Amino acid sequence: MSDPFDYFKLKNLAKRGCHMCYDISNGIGVAAVTHYSTGICWRASPCRYMSVAVLNDETKPEGSHECLLVAACSDGFIRMFKLQENNKKLLLLAESCFHQRCVLRVEVFSYQPACGQRRTFMCSAATDGKIAFWDITELINRVQSAHNFVDLEHGILDLGCPESVLQIHQSGVSSLHIRDTEKDGEYLLATGGDDNAVHLCFLTVDLASDAVEPSAVTKHHPNNSEVAVEHCVSHCSVQVIKKLSAFFAHAAHVTGVRILDVGLLASTSIDQRLTLWKIEEDGLQFLCSKFCHVADVADLECWKEENSKTHFFALCGQGLQIIKSQESGLTQV
């Protein structure tokens, strides 16, 4: 459960327009945690942060106190922020209301083509069962080229339109995880939905050579201020080459999925079950399941013990529980 910026990000659903960032670099556990909050309210309507992802800036020196965040918001927007720890400052950089409905999850991943620049992608999922893929490379480059916060405080950029949109679930996508494979340009995308289903998609990312340079225009924000809009077009396509499904994986909303390796998948649900699946050529094969003590499970995180086949699973909701998997099955830590 390590984080490249030593932050444990918690979304505070009770406070409107407020991020809570917890610094756990000095230890683990509530007693060792010091925190600060930065609240910015953009609109009069309530906004809840449903999911947050960190963009790892490999160009920053080790120990840097700045990072980029992307957030899924209940008002239908995806928002990108820059967090500066030393000044306890959070700046809204860009946003998009493409989904036009509550955005439930966001994830980020990168793709290094055989030749050319590494591309950074974001995938977002909403209550309509669709997952959108965004190429945010040019936007990140523009942010990184700014020397300080003042250079970025000239308006809110528009994320533009996604490169590809996939219809995966019948209703809301309440869990999302993506990881690369050993093959260049191929990824595994695991999703869990409000329809109680778990899907595993094998994706390919294709980049065209005739990329179009980004263009900037200006539009009016609802608060009558002008906002810069930048449309980034990279002619990228994300396609599904194979899809494996477990339509009745759980008895309630699937709120957490994690791909442990190429052949193993974990899922958890409001039904308080942690389930392991073996990834076969023709489908997802049930391996084992364990009842969990955490009510209203909201998310799942997994990690593997070094030089071992043991996996650890952290379930959070109304409480926190850690479970480990061994050859004998799932056991409480």
C-alpha positions in Angstrom: 0.0 0.0 0.0 2.9 2.3 -0.6 2.3 5.7 -2.2 4.9 7.5 -4.4 4.3 10.7 -2.4 3.9 9.3 1.1 0.2 10.4 1.2 -2.7 8.4 2.3 -5.6 10.1 0.4 -9.0 10.0 1.9 -12.1 11.4 0.3 -14.3 13.3 2.7 -17.8 12.9 1.5 -19.4 15.0 4.2 -17.6 18.2 3.4 -18.3 20.0 0.2 -15.3 20.8 -2.0 -12.8 19.6 0.6 -9.8 17.3 0.3 -8.2 15.6 3.3 -4.6 14.7 2.8 -2.9 12.6 5.4 0.9 12.4 5.7 1.9 8.9 7.0 5.6 9.1 6.2 6.4 8.9 9.9 4.5 5.8 10.6 1.3 3.8 10.2 -1.8 4.0 12.3 -4.1 6.7 13.4 -1.9 7.9 16.3 1.1 8.6 14.0 -0.9 10.5 11.4 -0.8 14.3 11.1 -3.0 15.9 8.5 -4.1 19.1 7.0 -7.1 19.9 4.8 -7.5 22.3 2.0 -11.0 23.3 1.0 -12.0 25.1 -2.2 -15.6 25.5 -3.2 -16.2 26.2 -6.8 -20.0 26.1 -7.1 -23.0 26.4 -4.9 -24.1 22.8 -5.5 -22.7 20.1 -3.2 -19.8 18.1 -4.6 -18.6 14.8 -3.2 -15.3 13.2 -4.1 -15.9 9.6 -5.0 -12.4 8.6 -6.0 -8.9 10.1 -6.1 -5.8 9.0 -8.0 -2.2 10.3 -7.8 -0.2 11.1 -11.0 3.4 10.0 -10.4 5.8 12.6 -11.8 9.0 10.8 -12.5 10.8 14.0 -13.4 10.5 15.3 -9.9 13.4 14.7 -7.5 13.0 12.2 -4.7 11.4 13.8 -1.7 9.5 16.4 -3.7 6.5 17.9 -1.9 4.4 18.4 -5.0 2.1 16.1 -6.8 -0.9 16.0 -9.2 -4.2 14.5 -8.2 -7.3 13.6 -10.3 -10.7 13.3 -8.7 -14.0 11.8 -9.6 -16.8 14.1 -8.5 -20.5 13.5 -7.8 -21.5 16.6 -9.8 -20.4 14.9 -13.1 -16.9 16.5 -13.3 -13.5 15.1 -13.4 -11.0 17.5 -11.8 -7.2 17.7 -11.8 -5.4 19.4 -8.9 -1.9 20.3 -8.0 -1.0 19.8 -4.4 1.9 21.6 -2.8 2.6 20.2 0.7 4.9 22.9 2.0 2.4 25.7 1.4 -0.6 23.5 2.1 -2.1 24.7 -1.1 -4.4 22.9 -3.6 -4.9 24.4 -7.0 -7.6 23.4 -9.5 -5.9 23.0 -12.9 -8.4 21.3 -15.2 -11.8 19.8 -15.4 -14.4 18.1 -17.7 -18.1 17.3 -17.4 -18.0 14.8 -20.3 -19.9 12.1 -18.3 -22.8 14.4 -17.4 -23.5 12.2 -14.4 -21.9 11.1 -11.2 -18.3 10.0 -11.8 -17.5 7.0 -9.5 -13.9 6.0 -10.2 -10.7 7.3 -11.8 -7.4 5.5 -12.5 -4.2 6.5 -14.2 -1.7 4.5 -16.2 1.2 5.1 -18.6 2.2 3.7 -21.9 5.8 3.8 -23.3 5.6 3.1 -27.1 8.5 1.5 -28.9 9.5 5.0 -30.2 8.4 8.3 -28.9 7.3 10.0 -25.7 5.8 8.1 -22.8 2.0 8.8 -22.7 0.0 9.2 -19.6 -3.7 8.1 -19.6 -6.6 8.4 -17.3 -9.7 6.2 -17.2 -12.9 7.4 -15.6 -16.1 5.5 -14.9 -19.6 6.8 -14.2 -23.0 5.6 -13.2 -24.0 4.8 -16.8 -21.6 1.8 -16.9 -19.3 3.5 -19.4 -15.5 3.9 -19.0 -13.7 6.8 -20.8 -10.0 6.8 -21.6 -8.2 10.2 -21.7 -4.7 11.0 -23.0 -3.6 13.7 -20.5 0.1 13.8 -21.6 0.1 17.3 -23.1 -1.8 18.7 -20.1 0.7 17.3 -17.7 3.6 18.6 -19.8 2.1 22.1 -19.6 1.7 21.9 -15.8 5.2 20.7 -15.3 6.6 23.5 -17.5 5.2 26.1 -15.1 7.7 27.3 -12.5 5.3 28.1 -9.7 1.7 28.3 -8.7 1.4 31.8 -10.0 2.0 30.6 -13.6 -0.9 28.2 -13.3 -3.5 30.6 -11.7 -4.6 32.1 -15.1 -7.7 29.9 -15.6 -9.1 26.4 -15.5 -8.1 24.2 -18.4 -10.6 21.8 -20.1 -9.6 18.2 -20.2 -11.3 18.0 -23.6 -12.9 14.8 -24.8 -11.8 11.2 -24.2 -10.0 9.2 -26.8 -12.2 6.1 -26.4 -15.4 5.2 -24.5 -16.3 1.6 -23.6 -19.7 0.3 -22.4 -18.7 -2.3 -19.8 -21.6 -2.5 -17.2 -25.4 -2.2 -17.2 -25.2 0.4 -14.5 -22.6 2.2 -12.3 -19.0 1.1 -12.3 -18.2 1.1 -8.6 -14.7 -0.4 -8.8 -11.8 -0.1 -11.3 -8.2 -1.4 -11.7 -5.8 -1.4 -14.6 -2.3 -2.9 -15.0 0.0 -3.6 -17.8 1.0 -7.0 -19.2 4.2 -8.4 -20.5 3.1 -7.5 -24.0 3.8 -4.0 -25.3 0.6 -1.9 -25.5 -1.6 -4.4 -23.8 -3.4 -4.0 -20.5 -5.7 -5.8 -18.1 -8.8 -3.8 -17.0 -10.8 -5.2 -14.1 -14.2 -3.6 -13.2 -16.9 -4.3 -10.7 -20.4 -2.7 -10.9 -23.7 -2.0 -9.3 -25.0 -4.9 -11.4 -23.1 -7.3 -9.1 -20.8 -8.4 -12.0 -17.1 -8.5 -12.4 -15.5 -8.1 -15.8 -11.9 -8.5 -17.0 -11.0 -6.8 -20.3 -7.9 -7.3 -22.3 -7.1 -3.9 -23.9 -4.7 -2.7 -26.6 -3.5 0.9 -26.8 -2.7 2.2 -30.4 -1.1 5.5 -31.1 -1.2 7.2 -34.5 1.9 8.9 -35.8 0.0 12.0 -37.1 -0.6 13.6 -33.7 -2.3 16.9 -33.7 -0.9 19.8 -31.6 -3.1 21.0 -28.8 -5.1 24.2 -29.3 -6.2 26.7 -26.7 -9.4 28.7 -26.6 -11.4 30.6 -24.0 -14.8 30.0 -22.6 -17.0 31.5 -19.9 -17.3 29.7 -16.6 -20.6 29.6 -14.7 -19.2 32.2 -12.2 -18.8 34.7 -15.2 -15.0 34.2 -15.2 -13.1 33.3 -18.3 -11.5 29.8 -18.4 -8.8 28.6 -20.8 -9.8 25.5 -22.7 -7.1 23.2 -24.1 -8.1 20.3 -26.4 -5.4 17.6 -26.6 -5.7 15.3 -29.6 -3.3 12.4 -29.9 -5.3 10.1 -32.2 -5.2 7.3 -29.7 -7.5 4.3 -29.6 -8.2 1.8 -26.8 -9.8 -1.4 -28.0 -11.1 -4.6 -26.2 -9.6 -7.7 -27.7 -11.1 -10.1 -25.1 -13.6 -9.9 -22.2 -14.1 -12.4 -19.4 -17.1 -12.0 -17.1 -18.6 -13.3 -13.9 -22.1 -11.9 -14.1 -23.2 -13.0 -10.6 -19.9 -12.6 -8.8 -21.4 -11.1 -5.7 -24.8 -10.6 -4.0 -24.5 -6.8 -3.9 -22.5 -3.9 -5.5 -18.9 -4.8 -6.3 -16.9 -2.0 -4.6 -13.3 -3.3 -5.0 -11.4 -5.2 -7.6 -7.6 -5.8 -7.9 -5.5 -7.7 -10.4 -2.9 -9.5 -8.3 -0.9 -10.9 -11.3 -1.6 -12.2 -14.8 -3.5 -15.2 -13.5 -5.3 -14.0 -10.3 -8.1 -11.5 -9.5 -9.6 -10.4 -6.2 -13.0 -8.7 -5.7 -15.0 -7.5 -2.7 -18.5 -6.3 -2.3 -21.1 -4.8 0.1 -22.1 -8.4 0.7 -19.0 -8.5 2.9 -17.2 -11.2 0.9 -13.6 -11.2 -0.4 -13.4 -13.5 -3.4 -10.4 -14.8 -5.4 -10.8 -15.7 -9.1 -8.4 -17.5 -11.3 -8.0 -16.0 -14.8 -8.5 -18.7 -17.4 -8.6 -18.5 -21.1 -12.3 -19.0 -21.3 -13.5 -17.2 -18.1 -13.0 -16.3 -14.5 -12.9 -19.4 -12.3 -14.0 -19.2 -8.7 -11.2 -20.1 -6.2 -12.3 -19.2 -2.7 -14.3 -16.7 -0.7 -14.1 -15.3 2.9 -16.6 -13.4 5.0 -15.3 -10.0 6.2 -16.2 -8.1 9.3 -16.2 -4.6 7.6 -19.6 -3.3 6.8 -20.3 -1.1 3.7 -17.0 -2.1 2.1 -15.9 0.9 0.0 -12.6 -0.2 -1.5 -9.9 -2.8 -1.7 -6.1 -2.6 -1.8 -3.7 -5.5 -2.3 0.0 -6.1 -2.1 2.4 -9.1 -2.2 4.9 -10.1 0.3 8.5 -9.9 -1.1 9.9 -13.3 -2.3 6.7 -15.0 -1.4 3.4 -16.1 -2.9 1.5 -14.5 0.0 -0.9 -11.7 -0.8 -2.4 -9.2 1.6 -5.8 -7.6 1.2 -7.0 -4.4 3.0 -10.7 -3.8 3.0 -12.0 -0.4 4.1 -15.5 0.8 4.9 -17.1 1.0 8.3 -13.8 -0.1 9.7 -10.6 -1.7 8.3 -9.6 -5.4 8.0 -6.5 -7.0 6.6 -6.6 -10.6 5.2 -3.8 -12.6 3.7 -4.0 -15.5 1.2 -1.8 -18.6 1.4 -2.0 -22.0 -0.2 -4.4 -23.0 2.6 -6.8 -20.2 1.7 -7.8 -16.8 3.1 -7.0 -16.0 6.7 -7.2 -13.1 9.1 -4.0 -11.2 9.8 
